[in-house]
């Protein structure tokens, strides 16, 4: 009986350790996801500013004078 109890205690401790490791990994991954989301937002805004070109499209240009 004592051996079974000791074995269960060992398994419980191992599961606690595993749970702590997994919790730490989830925390780190969530932090990384947050950082990546911020970078995506920054890059998205930068892309929007680059998409606005100072050069007018041919449809917006005034026609050249006729000679």
CHARMM internal coordinates of N, CA and C (Angstrom, degrees):
IC EDIT
DIST 1 N 1 CA 1.4529
DIST 1 CA 1 C 1.5258
ANGL 1 N 1 CA 1 C 111.17
DIST 1 C 2 N 1.3122
ANGL 1 CA 1 C 2 N 115.82
DIHE 1 N 1 CA 1 C 2 N -42.84
DIST 2 N 2 CA 1.4730
ANGL 1 C 2 N 2 CA 120.27
DIHE 1 CA 1 C 2 N 2 CA -179.84
DIST 2 CA 2 C 1.5310
ANGL 2 N 2 CA 2 C 110.77
DIHE 1 C 2 N 2 CA 2 C -63.58
DIST 2 C 3 N 1.3281
ANGL 2 CA 2 C 3 N 115.93
DIHE 2 N 2 CA 2 C 3 N -37.13
DIST 3 N 3 CA 1.4683
ANGL 2 C 3 N 3 CA 119.73
DIHE 2 CA 2 C 3 N 3 CA 179.07
DIST 3 CA 3 C 1.5311
ANGL 3 N 3 CA 3 C 111.21
DIHE 2 C 3 N 3 CA 3 C -64.18
DIST 3 C 4 N 1.3158
ANGL 3 CA 3 C 4 N 115.99
DIHE 3 N 3 CA 3 C 4 N -40.24
DIST 4 N 4 CA 1.4689
ANGL 3 C 4 N 4 CA 119.99
DIHE 3 CA 3 C 4 N 4 CA 178.50
DIST 4 CA 4 C 1.5156
ANGL 4 N 4 CA 4 C 110.79
DIHE 3 C 4 N 4 CA 4 C -64.28
DIST 4 C 5 N 1.3130
ANGL 4 CA 4 C 5 N 116.06
DIHE 4 N 4 CA 4 C 5 N -41.38
DIST 5 N 5 CA 1.4585
ANGL 4 C 5 N 5 CA 120.42
DIHE 4 CA 4 C 5 N 5 CA 179.44
DIST 5 CA 5 C 1.5252
ANGL 5 N 5 CA 5 C 110.57
DIHE 4 C 5 N 5 CA 5 C -64.98
DIST 5 C 6 N 1.3115
ANGL 5 CA 5 C 6 N 116.67
DIHE 5 N 5 CA 5 C 6 N -42.69
DIST 6 N 6 CA 1.4642
ANGL 5 C 6 N 6 CA 121.03
DIHE 5 CA 5 C 6 N 6 CA 178.25
DIST 6 CA 6 C 1.5242
ANGL 6 N 6 CA 6 C 110.25
DIHE 5 C 6 N 6 CA 6 C -63.02
DIST 6 C 7 N 1.3169
ANGL 6 CA 6 C 7 N 116.25
DIHE 6 N 6 CA 6 C 7 N -42.37
DIST 7 N 7 CA 1.4662
ANGL 6 C 7 N 7 CA 120.50
DIHE 6 CA 6 C 7 N 7 CA 179.08
DIST 7 CA 7 C 1.5316
ANGL 7 N 7 CA 7 C 110.97
DIHE 6 C 7 N 7 CA 7 C -62.78
DIST 7 C 8 N 1.3182
ANGL 7 CA 7 C 8 N 117.09
DIHE 7 N 7 CA 7 C 8 N -42.33
DIST 8 N 8 CA 1.4629
ANGL 7 C 8 N 8 CA 120.90
DIHE 7 CA 7 C 8 N 8 CA 177.62
DIST 8 CA 8 C 1.5246
ANGL 8 N 8 CA 8 C 111.50
DIHE 7 C 8 N 8 CA 8 C -64.74
DIST 8 C 9 N 1.3130
ANGL 8 CA 8 C 9 N 117.24
DIHE 8 N 8 CA 8 C 9 N -39.11
DIST 9 N 9 CA 1.4650
ANGL 8 C 9 N 9 CA 120.70
DIHE 8 CA 8 C 9 N 9 CA 178.07
DIST 9 CA 9 C 1.5237
ANGL 9 N 9 CA 9 C 110.80
DIHE 8 C 9 N 9 CA 9 C -64.05
DIST 9 C 10 N 1.3245
ANGL 9 CA 9 C 10 N 116.26
DIHE 9 N 9 CA 9 C 10 N -40.45
DIST 10 N 10 CA 1.4655
ANGL 9 C 10 N 10 CA 120.67
DIHE 9 CA 9 C 10 N 10 CA 178.84
DIST 10 CA 10 C 1.5270
ANGL 10 N 10 CA 10 C 109.84
DIHE 9 C 10 N 10 CA 10 C -64.28
DIST 10 C 11 N 1.3345
ANGL 10 CA 10 C 11 N 116.86
DIHE 10 N 10 CA 10 C 11 N -45.33
DIST 11 N 11 CA 1.4616
ANGL 10 C 11 N 11 CA 120.37
DIHE 10 CA 10 C 11 N 11 CA 179.02
DIST 11 CA 11 C 1.5236
ANGL 11 N 11 CA 11 C 110.91
DIHE 10 C 11 N 11 CA 11 C -62.47
DIST 11 C 12 N 1.3204
ANGL 11 CA 11 C 12 N 115.73
DIHE 11 N 11 CA 11 C 12 N -40.31
DIST 12 N 12 CA 1.4591
ANGL 11 C 12 N 12 CA 119.84
DIHE 11 CA 11 C 12 N 12 CA 178.75
DIST 12 CA 12 C 1.5241
ANGL 12 N 12 CA 12 C 110.76
DIHE 11 C 12 N 12 CA 12 C -62.75
DIST 12 C 13 N 1.3070
ANGL 12 CA 12 C 13 N 117.73
DIHE 12 N 12 CA 12 C 13 N -43.32
DIST 13 N 13 CA 1.4650
ANGL 12 C 13 N 13 CA 121.50
DIHE 12 CA 12 C 13 N 13 CA 179.16
DIST 13 CA 13 C 1.5246
ANGL 13 N 13 CA 13 C 110.61
DIHE 12 C 13 N 13 CA 13 C -63.78
DIST 13 C 14 N 1.3260
ANGL 13 CA 13 C 14 N 116.58
DIHE 13 N 13 CA 13 C 14 N -40.41
DIST 14 N 14 CA 1.4618
ANGL 13 C 14 N 14 CA 120.08
DIHE 13 CA 13 C 14 N 14 CA 178.66
DIST 14 CA 14 C 1.5279
ANGL 14 N 14 CA 14 C 110.62
DIHE 13 C 14 N 14 CA 14 C -64.49
DIST 14 C 15 N 1.3162
ANGL 14 CA 14 C 15 N 116.26
DIHE 14 N 14 CA 14 C 15 N -39.99
DIST 15 N 15 CA 1.4630
ANGL 14 C 15 N 15 CA 119.77
DIHE 14 CA 14 C 15 N 15 CA 178.56
DIST 15 CA 15 C 1.5260
ANGL 15 N 15 CA 15 C 110.90
DIHE 14 C 15 N 15 CA 15 C -67.47
DIST 15 C 16 N 1.3109
ANGL 15 CA 15 C 16 N 117.38
DIHE 15 N 15 CA 15 C 16 N -37.40
DIST 16 N 16 CA 1.4653
ANGL 15 C 16 N 16 CA 120.50
DIHE 15 CA 15 C 16 N 16 CA 176.23
DIST 16 CA 16 C 1.5196
ANGL 16 N 16 CA 16 C 110.63
DIHE 15 C 16 N 16 CA 16 C -62.23
DIST 16 C 17 N 1.3241
ANGL 16 CA 16 C 17 N 116.01
DIHE 16 N 16 CA 16 C 17 N -43.05
DIST 17 N 17 CA 1.4659
ANGL 16 C 17 N 17 CA 120.91
DIHE 16 CA 16 C 17 N 17 CA 178.09
DIST 17 CA 17 C 1.5237
ANGL 17 N 17 CA 17 C 110.59
DIHE 16 C 17 N 17 CA 17 C -61.46
DIST 17 C 18 N 1.3055
ANGL 17 CA 17 C 18 N 115.75
DIHE 17 N 17 CA 17 C 18 N -46.75
DIST 18 N 18 CA 1.4579
ANGL 17 C 18 N 18 CA 120.72
DIHE 17 CA 17 C 18 N 18 CA 179.61
DIST 18 CA 18 C 1.5221
ANGL 18 N 18 CA 18 C 110.76
DIHE 17 C 18 N 18 CA 18 C -61.35
DIST 18 C 19 N 1.3144
ANGL 18 CA 18 C 19 N 116.81
DIHE 18 N 18 CA 18 C 19 N -41.70
DIST 19 N 19 CA 1.4579
ANGL 18 C 19 N 19 CA 121.14
DIHE 18 CA 18 C 19 N 19 CA 178.82
DIST 19 CA 19 C 1.5255
ANGL 19 N 19 CA 19 C 111.16
DIHE 18 C 19 N 19 CA 19 C -63.17
DIST 19 C 20 N 1.3072
ANGL 19 CA 19 C 20 N 117.74
DIHE 19 N 19 CA 19 C 20 N -40.89
DIST 20 N 20 CA 1.4643
ANGL 19 C 20 N 20 CA 121.05
DIHE 19 CA 19 C 20 N 20 CA 177.46
DIST 20 CA 20 C 1.5239
ANGL 20 N 20 CA 20 C 111.10
DIHE 19 C 20 N 20 CA 20 C -63.19
DIST 20 C 21 N 1.3161
ANGL 20 CA 20 C 21 N 116.75
DIHE 20 N 20 CA 20 C 21 N -43.61
DIST 21 N 21 CA 1.4699
ANGL 20 C 21 N 21 CA 121.39
DIHE 20 CA 20 C 21 N 21 CA 179.16
DIST 21 CA 21 C 1.5284
ANGL 21 N 21 CA 21 C 109.94
DIHE 20 C 21 N 21 CA 21 C -62.60
DIST 21 C 22 N 1.3295
ANGL 21 CA 21 C 22 N 116.27
DIHE 21 N 21 CA 21 C 22 N -45.55
DIST 22 N 22 CA 1.4652
ANGL 21 C 22 N 22 CA 120.03
DIHE 21 CA 21 C 22 N 22 CA -179.85
DIST 22 CA 22 C 1.5257
ANGL 22 N 22 CA 22 C 111.53
DIHE 21 C 22 N 22 CA 22 C -65.45
DIST 22 C 23 N 1.3079
ANGL 22 CA 22 C 23 N 116.70
DIHE 22 N 22 CA 22 C 23 N -38.87
DIST 23 N 23 CA 1.4690
ANGL 22 C 23 N 23 CA 119.83
DIHE 22 CA 22 C 23 N 23 CA 178.15
DIST 23 CA 23 C 1.5195
ANGL 23 N 23 CA 23 C 110.71
DIHE 22 C 23 N 23 CA 23 C -62.87
DIST 23 C 24 N 1.3045
ANGL 23 CA 23 C 24 N 116.60
DIHE 23 N 23 CA 23 C 24 N -41.49
DIST 24 N 24 CA 1.4679
ANGL 23 C 24 N 24 CA 120.75
DIHE 23 CA 23 C 24 N 24 CA 178.15
DIST 24 CA 24 C 1.5259
ANGL 24 N 24 CA 24 C 110.39
DIHE 23 C 24 N 24 CA 24 C -63.58
DIST 24 C 25 N 1.3214
ANGL 24 CA 24 C 25 N 116.72
DIHE 24 N 24 CA 24 C 25 N -41.71
DIST 25 N 25 CA 1.4597
ANGL 24 C 25 N 25 CA 120.48
DIHE 24 CA 24 C 25 N 25 CA 179.02
DIST 25 CA 25 C 1.5267
ANGL 25 N 25 CA 25 C 111.31
DIHE 24 C 25 N 25 CA 25 C -64.58
DIST 25 C 26 N 1.3194
ANGL 25 CA 25 C 26 N 116.84
DIHE 25 N 25 CA 25 C 26 N -41.57
DIST 26 N 26 CA 1.4658
ANGL 25 C 26 N 26 CA 120.38
DIHE 25 CA 25 C 26 N 26 CA 178.17
DIST 26 CA 26 C 1.5224
ANGL 26 N 26 CA 26 C 109.81
DIHE 25 C 26 N 26 CA 26 C -62.19
DIST 26 C 27 N 1.3283
ANGL 26 CA 26 C 27 N 116.61
DIHE 26 N 26 CA 26 C 27 N -42.37
DIST 27 N 27 CA 1.4637
ANGL 26 C 27 N 27 CA 120.73
DIHE 26 CA 26 C 27 N 27 CA 178.34
DIST 27 CA 27 C 1.5263
ANGL 27 N 27 CA 27 C 110.76
DIHE 26 C 27 N 27 CA 27 C -60.64
DIST 27 C 28 N 1.3278
ANGL 27 CA 27 C 28 N 116.96
DIHE 27 N 27 CA 27 C 28 N -47.15
DIST 28 N 28 CA 1.4626
ANGL 27 C 28 N 28 CA 120.78
DIHE 27 CA 27 C 28 N 28 CA -179.16
DIST 28 CA 28 C 1.5277
ANGL 28 N 28 CA 28 C 111.36
DIHE 27 C 28 N 28 CA 28 C -64.57
DIST 28 C 29 N 1.3150
ANGL 28 CA 28 C 29 N 116.69
DIHE 28 N 28 CA 28 C 29 N -40.08
DIST 29 N 29 CA 1.4623
ANGL 28 C 29 N 29 CA 119.66
DIHE 28 CA 28 C 29 N 29 CA 179.04
DIST 29 CA 29 C 1.5266
ANGL 29 N 29 CA 29 C 111.34
DIHE 28 C 29 N 29 CA 29 C -67.31
DIST 29 C 30 N 1.3222
ANGL 29 CA 29 C 30 N 116.66
DIHE 29 N 29 CA 29 C 30 N -38.82
DIST 30 N 30 CA 1.4641
ANGL 29 C 30 N 30 CA 119.57
DIHE 29 CA 29 C 30 N 30 CA 178.35
DIST 30 CA 30 C 1.5228
ANGL 30 N 30 CA 30 C 110.30
DIHE 29 C 30 N 30 CA 30 C -64.35
DIST 30 C 31 N 1.3206
ANGL 30 CA 30 C 31 N 116.08
DIHE 30 N 30 CA 30 C 31 N -39.56
DIST 31 N 31 CA 1.4648
ANGL 30 C 31 N 31 CA 121.26
DIHE 30 CA 30 C 31 N 31 CA 177.20
DIST 31 CA 31 C 1.5321
ANGL 31 N 31 CA 31 C 110.33
DIHE 30 C 31 N 31 CA 31 C -62.82
DIST 31 C 32 N 1.3185
ANGL 31 CA 31 C 32 N 116.37
DIHE 31 N 31 CA 31 C 32 N -43.03
DIST 32 N 32 CA 1.4649
ANGL 31 C 32 N 32 CA 121.40
DIHE 31 CA 31 C 32 N 32 CA 179.00
DIST 32 CA 32 C 1.5329
ANGL 32 N 32 CA 32 C 110.94
DIHE 31 C 32 N 32 CA 32 C -65.28
DIST 32 C 33 N 1.3147
ANGL 32 CA 32 C 33 N 116.80
DIHE 32 N 32 CA 32 C 33 N -41.61
DIST 33 N 33 CA 1.4669
ANGL 32 C 33 N 33 CA 120.68
DIHE 32 CA 32 C 33 N 33 CA 177.57
DIST 33 CA 33 C 1.5217
ANGL 33 N 33 CA 33 C 110.06
DIHE 32 C 33 N 33 CA 33 C -60.79
DIST 33 C 34 N 1.3232
ANGL 33 CA 33 C 34 N 117.41
DIHE 33 N 33 CA 33 C 34 N -42.37
DIST 34 N 34 CA 1.4602
ANGL 33 C 34 N 34 CA 121.48
DIHE 33 CA 33 C 34 N 34 CA 178.60
DIST 34 CA 34 C 1.5252
ANGL 34 N 34 CA 34 C 110.24
DIHE 33 C 34 N 34 CA 34 C -61.39
DIST 34 C 35 N 1.3332
ANGL 34 CA 34 C 35 N 116.86
DIHE 34 N 34 CA 34 C 35 N -46.63
DIST 35 N 35 CA 1.4680
ANGL 34 C 35 N 35 CA 120.80
DIHE 34 CA 34 C 35 N 35 CA 179.39
DIST 35 CA 35 C 1.5257
ANGL 35 N 35 CA 35 C 111.40
DIHE 34 C 35 N 35 CA 35 C -62.38
DIST 35 C 36 N 1.3149
ANGL 35 CA 35 C 36 N 116.89
DIHE 35 N 35 CA 35 C 36 N -42.87
DIST 36 N 36 CA 1.4618
ANGL 35 C 36 N 36 CA 120.40
DIHE 35 CA 35 C 36 N 36 CA 179.47
DIST 36 CA 36 C 1.5285
ANGL 36 N 36 CA 36 C 111.15
DIHE 35 C 36 N 36 CA 36 C -65.94
DIST 36 C 37 N 1.3182
ANGL 36 CA 36 C 37 N 117.07
DIHE 36 N 36 CA 36 C 37 N -37.54
DIST 37 N 37 CA 1.4659
ANGL 36 C 37 N 37 CA 120.12
DIHE 36 CA 36 C 37 N 37 CA 177.14
DIST 37 CA 37 C 1.5204
ANGL 37 N 37 CA 37 C 111.14
DIHE 36 C 37 N 37 CA 37 C -62.83
DIST 37 C 38 N 1.3223
ANGL 37 CA 37 C 38 N 116.37
DIHE 37 N 37 CA 37 C 38 N -40.24
DIST 38 N 38 CA 1.4635
ANGL 37 C 38 N 38 CA 119.94
DIHE 37 CA 37 C 38 N 38 CA 177.23
DIST 38 CA 38 C 1.5254
ANGL 38 N 38 CA 38 C 110.81
DIHE 37 C 38 N 38 CA 38 C -64.31
DIST 38 C 39 N 1.3206
ANGL 38 CA 38 C 39 N 117.01
DIHE 38 N 38 CA 38 C 39 N -42.25
DIST 39 N 39 CA 1.4614
ANGL 38 C 39 N 39 CA 120.44
DIHE 38 CA 38 C 39 N 39 CA 179.37
DIST 39 CA 39 C 1.5286
ANGL 39 N 39 CA 39 C 110.71
DIHE 38 C 39 N 39 CA 39 C -64.51
DIST 39 C 40 N 1.3211
ANGL 39 CA 39 C 40 N 117.07
DIHE 39 N 39 CA 39 C 40 N -39.79
DIST 40 N 40 CA 1.4642
ANGL 39 C 40 N 40 CA 120.28
DIHE 39 CA 39 C 40 N 40 CA 177.61
DIST 40 CA 40 C 1.5202
ANGL 40 N 40 CA 40 C 110.02
DIHE 39 C 40 N 40 CA 40 C -61.93
DIST 40 C 41 N 1.3224
ANGL 40 CA 40 C 41 N 116.72
DIHE 40 N 40 CA 40 C 41 N -42.25
DIST 41 N 41 CA 1.4686
ANGL 40 C 41 N 41 CA 120.47
DIHE 40 CA 40 C 41 N 41 CA 179.17
DIST 41 CA 41 C 1.5251
ANGL 41 N 41 CA 41 C 110.51
DIHE 40 C 41 N 41 CA 41 C -62.02
DIST 41 C 42 N 1.3295
ANGL 41 CA 41 C 42 N 117.22
DIHE 41 N 41 CA 41 C 42 N -44.47
DIST 42 N 42 CA 1.4680
ANGL 41 C 42 N 42 CA 121.57
DIHE 41 CA 41 C 42 N 42 CA 179.58
DIST 42 CA 42 C 1.5253
ANGL 42 N 42 CA 42 C 110.41
DIHE 41 C 42 N 42 CA 42 C -62.88
DIST 42 C 43 N 1.3264
ANGL 42 CA 42 C 43 N 116.31
DIHE 42 N 42 CA 42 C 43 N -46.20
DIST 43 N 43 CA 1.4645
ANGL 42 C 43 N 43 CA 120.03
DIHE 42 CA 42 C 43 N 43 CA -179.97
DIST 43 CA 43 C 1.5289
ANGL 43 N 43 CA 43 C 111.57
DIHE 42 C 43 N 43 CA 43 C -65.98
DIST 43 C 44 N 1.3067
ANGL 43 CA 43 C 44 N 116.89
DIHE 43 N 43 CA 43 C 44 N -35.53
DIST 44 N 44 CA 1.4616
ANGL 43 C 44 N 44 CA 120.45
DIHE 43 CA 43 C 44 N 44 CA 177.73
DIST 44 CA 44 C 1.5251
ANGL 44 N 44 CA 44 C 110.66
DIHE 43 C 44 N 44 CA 44 C -63.80
DIST 44 C 45 N 1.3181
ANGL 44 CA 44 C 45 N 116.74
DIHE 44 N 44 CA 44 C 45 N -43.60
DIST 45 N 45 CA 1.4664
ANGL 44 C 45 N 45 CA 120.36
DIHE 44 CA 44 C 45 N 45 CA 177.72
DIST 45 CA 45 C 1.5268
ANGL 45 N 45 CA 45 C 110.90
DIHE 44 C 45 N 45 CA 45 C -64.90
DIST 45 C 46 N 1.3291
ANGL 45 CA 45 C 46 N 116.34
DIHE 45 N 45 CA 45 C 46 N -40.41
DIST 46 N 46 CA 1.4654
ANGL 45 C 46 N 46 CA 120.23
DIHE 45 CA 45 C 46 N 46 CA 178.87
DIST 46 CA 46 C 1.5248
ANGL 46 N 46 CA 46 C 110.38
DIHE 45 C 46 N 46 CA 46 C -64.07
DIST 46 C 47 N 1.3197
ANGL 46 CA 46 C 47 N 116.35
DIHE 46 N 46 CA 46 C 47 N -40.36
DIST 47 N 47 CA 1.4605
ANGL 46 C 47 N 47 CA 120.64
DIHE 46 CA 46 C 47 N 47 CA 179.06
DIST 47 CA 47 C 1.5255
ANGL 47 N 47 CA 47 C 111.02
DIHE 46 C 47 N 47 CA 47 C -64.04
DIST 47 C 48 N 1.3263
ANGL 47 CA 47 C 48 N 116.62
DIHE 47 N 47 CA 47 C 48 N -38.48
DIST 48 N 48 CA 1.4655
ANGL 47 C 48 N 48 CA 119.81
DIHE 47 CA 47 C 48 N 48 CA 177.83
DIST 48 CA 48 C 1.5230
ANGL 48 N 48 CA 48 C 110.71
DIHE 47 C 48 N 48 CA 48 C -62.76
DIST 48 C 49 N 1.3286
ANGL 48 CA 48 C 49 N 117.70
DIHE 48 N 48 CA 48 C 49 N -40.08
DIST 49 N 49 CA 1.4650
ANGL 48 C 49 N 49 CA 119.76
DIHE 48 CA 48 C 49 N 49 CA 179.79
DIST 49 CA 49 C 1.5207
ANGL 49 N 49 CA 49 C 110.97
DIHE 48 C 49 N 49 CA 49 C -70.41
DIST 49 C 50 N 1.3223
ANGL 49 CA 49 C 50 N 117.54
DIHE 49 N 49 CA 49 C 50 N -32.27
DIST 50 N 50 CA 1.4630
ANGL 49 C 50 N 50 CA 120.09
DIHE 49 CA 49 C 50 N 50 CA 177.97
DIST 50 CA 50 C 1.5249
ANGL 50 N 50 CA 50 C 111.16
DIHE 49 C 50 N 50 CA 50 C -74.28
DIST 50 C 51 N 1.3123
ANGL 50 CA 50 C 51 N 117.01
DIHE 50 N 50 CA 50 C 51 N -27.80
DIST 51 N 51 CA 1.4624
ANGL 50 C 51 N 51 CA 120.67
DIHE 50 CA 50 C 51 N 51 CA -179.04
DIST 51 CA 51 C 1.5201
ANGL 51 N 51 CA 51 C 111.12
DIHE 50 C 51 N 51 CA 51 C -69.46
DIST 51 C 52 N 1.3239
ANGL 51 CA 51 C 52 N 117.31
DIHE 51 N 51 CA 51 C 52 N -26.11
DIST 52 N 52 CA 1.4630
ANGL 51 C 52 N 52 CA 120.88
DIHE 51 CA 51 C 52 N 52 CA 177.38
DIST 52 CA 52 C 1.5185
ANGL 52 N 52 CA 52 C 106.96
DIHE 51 C 52 N 52 CA 52 C -81.90
DIST 52 C 53 N 1.3089
ANGL 52 CA 52 C 53 N 116.11
DIHE 52 N 52 CA 52 C 53 N 105.19
DIST 53 N 53 CA 1.4573
ANGL 52 C 53 N 53 CA 121.63
DIHE 52 CA 52 C 53 N 53 CA -175.68
DIST 53 CA 53 C 1.5247
ANGL 53 N 53 CA 53 C 110.36
DIHE 52 C 53 N 53 CA 53 C -92.53
DIST 53 C 54 N 1.3315
ANGL 53 CA 53 C 54 N 117.44
DIHE 53 N 53 CA 53 C 54 N 139.66
DIST 54 N 54 CA 1.4597
ANGL 53 C 54 N 54 CA 119.41
DIHE 53 CA 53 C 54 N 54 CA 176.50
DIST 54 CA 54 C 1.5298
ANGL 54 N 54 CA 54 C 112.30
DIHE 53 C 54 N 54 CA 54 C -71.89
DIST 54 C 55 N 1.3068
ANGL 54 CA 54 C 55 N 117.06
DIHE 54 N 54 CA 54 C 55 N -13.75
DIST 55 N 55 CA 1.4649
ANGL 54 C 55 N 55 CA 121.44
DIHE 54 CA 54 C 55 N 55 CA 179.70
DIST 55 CA 55 C 1.5207
ANGL 55 N 55 CA 55 C 108.17
DIHE 54 C 55 N 55 CA 55 C -88.19
DIST 55 C 56 N 1.3083
ANGL 55 CA 55 C 56 N 116.21
DIHE 55 N 55 CA 55 C 56 N 128.06
DIST 56 N 56 CA 1.4646
ANGL 55 C 56 N 56 CA 120.61
DIHE 55 CA 55 C 56 N 56 CA -179.15
DIST 56 CA 56 C 1.5233
ANGL 56 N 56 CA 56 C 109.81
DIHE 55 C 56 N 56 CA 56 C -72.26
DIST 56 C 57 N 1.3084
ANGL 56 CA 56 C 57 N 114.98
DIHE 56 N 56 CA 56 C 57 N 147.73
DIST 57 N 57 CA 1.4587
ANGL 56 C 57 N 57 CA 119.11
DIHE 56 CA 56 C 57 N 57 CA 177.15
DIST 57 CA 57 C 1.5297
ANGL 57 N 57 CA 57 C 108.31
DIHE 56 C 57 N 57 CA 57 C -73.47
DIST 57 C 58 N 1.3218
ANGL 57 CA 57 C 58 N 118.28
DIHE 57 N 57 CA 57 C 58 N 157.80
DIST 58 N 58 CA 1.4696
ANGL 57 C 58 N 58 CA 120.47
DIHE 57 CA 57 C 58 N 58 CA -179.09
DIST 58 CA 58 C 1.5349
ANGL 58 N 58 CA 58 C 112.47
DIHE 57 C 58 N 58 CA 58 C -55.76
DIST 58 C 59 N 1.3073
ANGL 58 CA 58 C 59 N 118.62
DIHE 58 N 58 CA 58 C 59 N -32.30
DIST 59 N 59 CA 1.4656
ANGL 58 C 59 N 59 CA 120.90
DIHE 58 CA 58 C 59 N 59 CA 179.79
DIST 59 CA 59 C 1.5216
ANGL 59 N 59 CA 59 C 111.47
DIHE 58 C 59 N 59 CA 59 C -69.28
DIST 59 C 60 N 1.3270
ANGL 59 CA 59 C 60 N 117.29
DIHE 59 N 59 CA 59 C 60 N -27.23
DIST 60 N 60 CA 1.4641
ANGL 59 C 60 N 60 CA 121.32
DIHE 59 CA 59 C 60 N 60 CA -178.32
DIST 60 CA 60 C 1.5249
ANGL 60 N 60 CA 60 C 112.86
DIHE 59 C 60 N 60 CA 60 C -89.22
DIST 60 C 61 N 1.3109
ANGL 60 CA 60 C 61 N 117.69
DIHE 60 N 60 CA 60 C 61 N -15.61
DIST 61 N 61 CA 1.4673
ANGL 60 C 61 N 61 CA 120.97
DIHE 60 CA 60 C 61 N 61 CA -177.33
DIST 61 CA 61 C 1.5265
ANGL 61 N 61 CA 61 C 110.72
DIHE 60 C 61 N 61 CA 61 C -72.58
DIST 61 C 62 N 1.3119
ANGL 61 CA 61 C 62 N 114.86
DIHE 61 N 61 CA 61 C 62 N 146.41
DIST 62 N 62 CA 1.4710
ANGL 61 C 62 N 62 CA 118.85
DIHE 61 CA 61 C 62 N 62 CA 174.76
DIST 62 CA 62 C 1.5208
ANGL 62 N 62 CA 62 C 108.06
DIHE 61 C 62 N 62 CA 62 C -74.20
DIST 62 C 63 N 1.3057
ANGL 62 CA 62 C 63 N 116.20
DIHE 62 N 62 CA 62 C 63 N 143.32
DIST 63 N 63 CA 1.4715
ANGL 62 C 63 N 63 CA 118.05
DIHE 62 CA 62 C 63 N 63 CA -178.57
DIST 63 CA 63 C 1.5310
ANGL 63 N 63 CA 63 C 110.09
DIHE 62 C 63 N 63 CA 63 C -66.72
DIST 63 C 64 N 1.3186
ANGL 63 CA 63 C 64 N 116.64
DIHE 63 N 63 CA 63 C 64 N 148.82
DIST 64 N 64 CA 1.4636
ANGL 63 C 64 N 64 CA 119.46
DIHE 63 CA 63 C 64 N 64 CA 179.62
DIST 64 CA 64 C 1.5280
ANGL 64 N 64 CA 64 C 110.37
DIHE 63 C 64 N 64 CA 64 C -68.15
DIST 64 C 65 N 1.3145
ANGL 64 CA 64 C 65 N 116.72
DIHE 64 N 64 CA 64 C 65 N 153.46
DIST 65 N 65 CA 1.4747
ANGL 64 C 65 N 65 CA 118.75
DIHE 64 CA 64 C 65 N 65 CA 178.57
DIST 65 CA 65 C 1.5332
ANGL 65 N 65 CA 65 C 109.91
DIHE 64 C 65 N 65 CA 65 C -67.71
DIST 65 C 66 N 1.3025
ANGL 65 CA 65 C 66 N 114.91
DIHE 65 N 65 CA 65 C 66 N 144.56
DIST 66 N 66 CA 1.4708
ANGL 65 C 66 N 66 CA 119.40
DIHE 65 CA 65 C 66 N 66 CA 179.69
DIST 66 CA 66 C 1.5168
ANGL 66 N 66 CA 66 C 109.17
DIHE 65 C 66 N 66 CA 66 C -91.04
DIST 66 C 67 N 1.3017
ANGL 66 CA 66 C 67 N 116.52
DIHE 66 N 66 CA 66 C 67 N 139.65
DIST 67 N 67 CA 1.4742
ANGL 66 C 67 N 67 CA 121.24
DIHE 66 CA 66 C 67 N 67 CA -178.31
DIST 67 CA 67 C 1.4879
ANGL 67 N 67 CA 67 C 111.05
DIHE 66 C 67 N 67 CA 67 C -96.37
END
COOR INIT
IC SEED 1 N 1 CA 1 C
IC BUILD
